[in-house]
Amino acid sequence: MATRGSTLAIVQAQLAADALAQRYPEHEFTLTPLTTQGDRQPSMRLSNSPREGVFVKDLEQALLDGRAELAVHSAKDLPTQPTPGLTLAAFLPRQDARDVLVGRRPSTLAQLPAGARIGTGSPRRAAQIAAVRPDLQAVEIRGNVDTRLRRLREGAADALVLAAAGLARLGRLAEAHELLAFDVMLPAPGQGALAIQALEGSEAAGLAAAIDDPTTSRAVRAERALLRRLGGGCLSALGAYAVVDGGDLRLEAVVLDEHGTTVIRARAQGHRDADVVEEVAASLGSQGAARLLLRPDASLAGLRVMVTRADRQAAVLADALTALGAAAIRCPVIAIEPLAVDPATLQDLGRYDWLVLTSANGVDRLRELLREAHHKFPAGLKVAAIGPETAARAKEAGMAPTLVPQRFIAEELADALSAAMTPGARILLPRAAGARDVLPEQLRSRGAQVDVLETYRAVPPADVRARLAACLPDVDMVTFTSSSTVRHFVDALPGALPDRVIVACIGPITAQTARELGLRVDIIAQEYTTRGLVDAIMRSRTQIPA
């Protein structure tokens, strides 16, 4: 069970481990403390972070690369968008979701003198404090609970705002001087709840699901759905709290500007959770919430970005860019052309030990072939996927992966699979025609028997030259998510790419292809996924003219 290494995180993870051990006494649940990006960069202001999930991503990676079967998170730390290939399998019963005030000297919020310093690293808390006490000063204090309380004693602030649940789990709730009412301070979505995460379709996910608290799960999932619907994030000045009242879900939310001068509230109640979320979102939206949630320092507003992916995969990237204010211009430079495959090849998939999937397109085409041949996917066939997005598509197709490498490239997949397979393992590799041979070659060099099955090829759409000629004058950036998108883009390019156009690549292999074909590469994602590409674009935003 992966967890952060702080005292509070260990206590919380142990709560999850104890609940699982009580339900499954035949299993052993062991904590694996890890250091996250947020822990490694204690001086980084969370409000200035280019991405969400700084306390979560490293734990998720431990799940993806097999170092852990479960991860325990504070639900409020989870990024807004789910990570492909992973599932929130369970929520433990929620503790008090309220925030508390801890004064250097005993005091309530109303009793603090004008000019008193309130220690918090949360835009949500700072804005809500400012809304009721604009005469107070918010100061940045980061670190775990012990660190913050020590800084308070040292005089770095006159009071702190902390989560009641965290103090309670540490046995220190008595140190709080005031529980802040919800009409003063709505919590972050998920606050007070612990989430257990696992690979989709895994045995561990099934085990965790048995201890899920339905009431907490319903409430937290509604709060997170509102967060996604509004396009906010865990770094936004947004509070939300849901409770289950009989058969109804009751949801209230608040959105503020950073100074607390503009406060927008909404609430709704009903039987259908999706309708309740939509009603609250619509009410907030009609009052101008979108304007408040768009952080100027983390916005892609005004940036015109060309998405060159095939139509079937373009939506995820285009939607992510649009949510951050960019104008996503879809101009697919490849189309997927299916190749004929001998039906006999698919009749006995059970003779293979591993199926290796290297793209979402490959997953889609294999699913089509199995459906056309009226074949079912063998239950005992193990699946390896090159990355979380491919893994998620495979899970949807009924081919749940058991292996995803730490870095989402063929070389890393070969290393991970070589460590997991038995000597002489039989491997089927369905892929695009013309794909790199590094993966089958490395697997064969390590004793595997690899059958390569070309199921589709990437071809240029008939109108690609005309569309590029029409789109390029209006774009500031071009994104590439595979070497094939680069090759077909360059082939169809009407002249040289203007120097003003930024080139962003999903990873080093794609970037290498771009450079070999004469393109200047400006941005390379550190995580080779759609989310990683968007994060890289965000980090570079300060270098791009508005």
DOMIZA-260708 format. One record per residue (C-alpha): residue in three letters; z, x negated, y. Coordinates in pm, whole numbers, plus 50000, padded with zeros to 5 digits. Layout:
BEGIN
ALAZXY;...
% end
This chain:
BEGIN
MET500005000050000;ALA498774983050318;THR501014985350624;ARG501644967450950;GLY504454942350932;SER506744955551207;THR510174968851114;LEU509185004551200;ALA505905002151007;ILE507704989050699;VAL510285017050719;GLN507515042750752;ALA505465028250468;GLN508555028050249;LEU508995065250316;ALA505475070450180;ALA506105047349884;ASP509345065449799;ALA507645099449814;LEU504895087249583;ALA507355070549344;GLN509365102549321;ARG506215121949236;TYR504845095249001;PRO507725075948841;GLU505265060248596;HIS503515041448880;GLU504685012749097;PHE503975014349471;THR504194980549643;LEU503984973950019;THR501484948150144;PRO502294939450510;LEU499254928950716;THR498784916951072;THR496444938851280;GLN494384930951589;GLY496974948651804;ASP499704926451655;ARG497654894651699;GLN497014901952067;PRO500384913752198;SER499394907052560;MET496304929752542;ARG496754961952736;LEU495884990552502;SER494465010252792;ASN491944982152845;SER491034978252478;PRO487294982152416;ARG487985001952101;GLU490475024851936;GLY492255016851613;VAL493574982151700;PHE496574989151473;VAL494455004851200;LYS491194986051144;ASP492644957050945;LEU494454981050712;GLU491235000450660;GLN489414968350576;ALA492024960950309;LEU491074994050149;LEU487354987350173;ASP487514952850017;GLY490004962249746;ARG493114943749866;ALA494974976849878;GLU494575011449727;LEU496475030249997;ALA497255024450366;VAL500055040250569;HIS499475047150939;SER501215064151227;ALA498785093051263;LYS498705089051642;ASP497215053851600;LEU494175065651405;PRO490805062751581;THR489185095351681;GLN486195091951450;PRO486875088751076;THR485845056750903;PRO482975063050658;GLY484025058550297;LEU487725064650369;THR489745096550362;LEU493075107850505;ALA494445118350168;ALA497885130250275;PHE500305135750561;LEU504055133450510;PRO506255160850664;ARG506225156351040;GLN509305145251227;ASP510115154751586;ALA506875150251780;ARG508565148052120;ASP508895117452339;VAL512275105252461;LEU513555087652769;VAL515745056952717;GLY517345044753038;ARG518715010653117;ARG521685030953232;PRO522285066353102;SER519905089053290;THR517495117953253;LEU514005118553399;ALA515155140653686;GLN518095117453765;LEU516085085153794;PRO516005072554154;ALA512735071254349;GLY510805039554275;ALA512345035153930;ARG510095016853684;ILE509065035253366;GLY507965012253085;THR505005024552878;GLY501615012252762;SER500275047552716;PRO497925063552973;ARG499045097752840;ARG502715090952903;ALA502155074153240;ALA499995102953368;GLN502415130153256;ILE505365111853412;ALA503385108453735;ALA502595145653729;VAL506295155253748;ARG507715124353921;PRO504995108554136;ASP507675087454304;LEU508255067153987;GLN506335035753894;ALA504725030653551;VAL504874994653428;GLU503144980253121;ILE505524971952838;ARG504064964652495;GLY505424954752159;ASN507394970751878;VAL510444992351941;ASP512894963051923;THR510814943152172;ARG510584971852418;LEU514304979152404;ARG515044942052455;ARG512704941152757;LEU514544971452893;ARG517924953752863;GLU516424923153033;GLY515464944253334;ALA511674946453288;ALA511974983953346;ASP514565009853443;ALA513635033353159;LEU511305035752861;VAL509365064652711;LEU509255062152332;ALA508455084952039;ALA511495103151904;ALA510215100051548;GLY510095062251559;LEU513635059151691;ALA514865084351434;ARG513285065351145;LEU514975033551267;GLY518315051251297;ARG518375045651673;LEU517745080351816;ALA521275080551961;GLU520095054452212;ALA517845080452378;HIS519215097752686;GLU516775127052700;LEU514375144852467;LEU511415153452691;ALA510345189752662;PHE506755197852568;ASP506125213752909;VAL506885179553062;MET505395156452800;LEU502945168152534;PRO502675142252254;ALA499675122852139;PRO497635140051866;GLY499335131751537;GLN502575118951691;GLY505535121251455;ALA503335122851145;LEU502545096050888;ALA499075094850732;ILE498155080150394;GLN494585067650374;ALA492475057950071;LEU488915052849954;GLU487145086149917;GLY487075097849558;SER489475071049437;GLU492335075949193;ALA494745065449467;ALA493405092849696;GLY494095118349424;LEU497635105749377;ALA498365107149750;ALA496905142049786;ALA499655155749561;ILE502345147549821;ASP500415161250119;ASP502465184350341;PRO500095213650410;THR501745224450735;THR501705189650886;SER498175183550761;ARG496885215850915;ALA498515208751251;VAL497505172151278;ARG493945178251163;ALA493595204851433;GLU494915180951699;ARG492475154051584;ALA489615179051573;LEU490325187451938;LEU490315150452023;ARG486885146351862;ARG485575178252018;LEU486535166452367;GLY485255131152311;GLY488625116252399;GLY490515089852208;CYS493975076352140;LEU493625056652468;SER493005088352675;ALA495435106952900;LEU495355136352662;GLY498245153452486;ALA497985179352211;TYR500435196651981;ALA499845222351711;VAL502305242451501;VAL501755266451215;ASP503355299951294;GLY503175322450990;GLY499495322650905;ASP498465313751260;LEU497775280151416;ARG499095276151770;LEU497565247351969;GLU498245235552322;ALA496775206052507;VAL496815188252841;VAL494305164753004;LEU495175144853317;ASP493675119353548;GLU495335085253538;HIS497485092753843;GLY498725126553721;THR497385144154028;THR494975166053829;VAL496505184153531;ILE494465207153306;ARG496205227853039;ALA495035251752769;ARG496445269252465;ALA495255292752192;GLN496475308751871;GLY494695323851571;HIS494045324451196;ARG490895303051198;ASP491715267351295;ALA488165258751404;ASP488125288651641;VAL491485278951789;VAL490305243151849;GLU487065255552004;GLU488895279752233;VAL491195252452363;ALA488305227952401;ALA486175253452585;SER489015261752822;LEU489675225252899;GLY485955218552934;SER485475246953181;GLN488235231553396;GLY486555197253406;ALA488285178353124;ALA485185157953037;ARG485235141453378;LEU488865131153334;LEU488415118052979;LEU485495095053065;ARG487205061753138;PRO485175043753408;ASP485955009653257;ALA484915020752908;SER481915041652998;LEU478265036852918;ALA477345061253193;GLY473925053753337;LEU472875031453045;ARG469595041752880;VAL469595030552516;MET466695032352272;VAL467655041151915;THR465005027651676;ARG466485040051346;ALA464625064051120;ASP465185100251218;ARG467585107550933;GLN470005080151041;ALA469485081551419;ALA471875110051493;VAL475145091451429;LEU474295062751664;ALA472705085351925;ASP475705108751927;ALA478195079851958;LEU476295065652256;THR475965099552420;ALA479705106252382;LEU480325075052594;GLY477975086152868;ALA474795067552772;ALA471385083552759;ALA470275078752397;ILE466485077652373;ARG465335082952014;CYS462215063451930;PRO462115057551551;VAL459965027451466;ILE460235033051091;ALA459735062750864;ILE460865064550503;GLU458015067350254;PRO459125075449898;LEU457665054949614;ALA456865068749271;VAL459335058849001;ASP458875062248626;PRO461225090748523;ALA462095071648207;THR463845045748423;LEU466455071348523;GLN466975087048181;ASP469605062648065;LEU471495050748372;GLY474555048948150;ARG473285016348001;TYR474144998948329;ASP477584986348421;TRP477014987348798;LEU474835005549047;VAL474444985949371;LEU473535005049687;THR472454986349999;SER471435013950241;ALA471895050650316;ASN468135054950274;GLY468415040749923;VAL471195065549843;ASP469135094749971;ARG466075084749772;LEU468025079249448;ARG469635113349487;GLU466155128749531;LEU464875111149218;LEU467815122649008;ARG467415158149131;GLU463665158249062;ALA464235144848710;HIS467135169448648;HIS469455140348563;LYS473165138648634;PHE474835107348759;PRO476765090748473;ALA480515094248515;GLY481285059248386;LEU478805040048602;LYS480635018748861;VAL479155018149211;ALA479164990549472;ALA478084997849831;ILE477234972450100;GLY479264989350373;PRO481305020150468;GLU478365040750596;THR476425035450273;ALA479645042450081;ALA480145075250264;ARG476575086350191;ALA477035076549825;LYS480245096849806;GLU478405127249945;ALA475785122449672;GLY478375121749395;MET478245083949347;ALA481695073649471;PRO481835035649521;THR484635014749379;LEU483664982949567;VAL482824976349932;PRO482804940150058;GLN484834927850354;ARG481684918550548;PHE478764941950516;ILE475974917950420;ALA474204910250092;GLU475804876050049;GLU479304890650078;LEU478454919049841;ALA477194893649585;ASP480474874449608;ALA482634905549574;LEU480614919749285;SER480544886349102;ALA484344886149108;ALA484564921848978;MET481874922648709;THR482154911148349;PRO479924882748220;GLY476404894748147;ALA476914927348336;ARG473844949748366;ILE473154959648724;LEU470664984348872;LEU469634977449232;PRO467545005549387;ARG466234994349724;ALA463384993549971;ALA460164975349892;GLY460104941550062;ALA463884938250094;ARG465494903750085;ASP465934889249738;VAL469184871149814;LEU471364897549643;PRO469594899649303;GLU469054862049299;GLN472724854349360;LEU473854879649100;ARG471454865648840;SER472644830248914;ARG476134842148823;GLY475134856448489;ALA474254892648568;GLN471204910748434;VAL469694927148741;ASP466944953548742;VAL465434959049087;LEU464024994049138;GLU461914998949453;THR462315035449545;TYR460975036949900;ARG459475016450178;ALA459815016150554;VAL456525023450730;PRO455695027951097;PRO455325063951217;ALA451755072651314;ASP452655076851682;VAL454975047051717;ARG452775027051957;ALA452325056352193;ARG456015065052184;LEU457075029352255;ALA454675027052545;ALA456105059152687;CYS459795050852629;LEU460095013752716;PRO459705017153093;ASP462785039653098;VAL465235019952879;ASP467854993652959;MET468634984652598;VAL467044985452254;THR469204987651941;PHE468234974451597;THR470084983551279;SER467974965051020;SER465394937450993;SER462724963550915;THR463344981351246;VAL462864948051424;ARG459624939751240;HIS458044973751300;PHE459164973951663;VAL457554940251730;ASP454374950351546;ALA454054981351764;LEU455204965452089;PRO452584970252363;GLY452874935352514;ALA456034915552579;LEU459444931652595;PRO460544932052961;ASP463234906153039;ARG465504932953184;VAL465804950552844;ILE468974941552652;VAL468614936652274;ALA471574947552058;CYS471664940751683;ILE473954954951415;GLY474604921151254;PRO473544884751216;ILE470734890850964;THR469064916051192;ALA469634892551488;GLN468064863451299;THR464954884351228;ALA464744894151594;ARG464944858051710;GLU462364846751454;LEU460014873051595;GLY460494861051951;LEU463094885152086;ARG466074873852289;VAL469224887652127;ASP471974896652374;ILE474504915652160;ILE475514911751794;ALA478084935151641;GLN481124918451487;GLU481494947351242;TYR478134955251084;THR478314993151121;THR477245019151375;ARG480765019651514;GLY480764981751534;LEU477454981951723;VAL478775007051975;ASP481944986452018;ALA479864955252084;ILE477824973752346;MET481044985552508;ARG482454950152522;SER479294937552688;ARG479144965652942;THR480654944753220;GLN477664921453193;ILE475034948953216;PRO473924960653561;ALA474824997153621;
% end
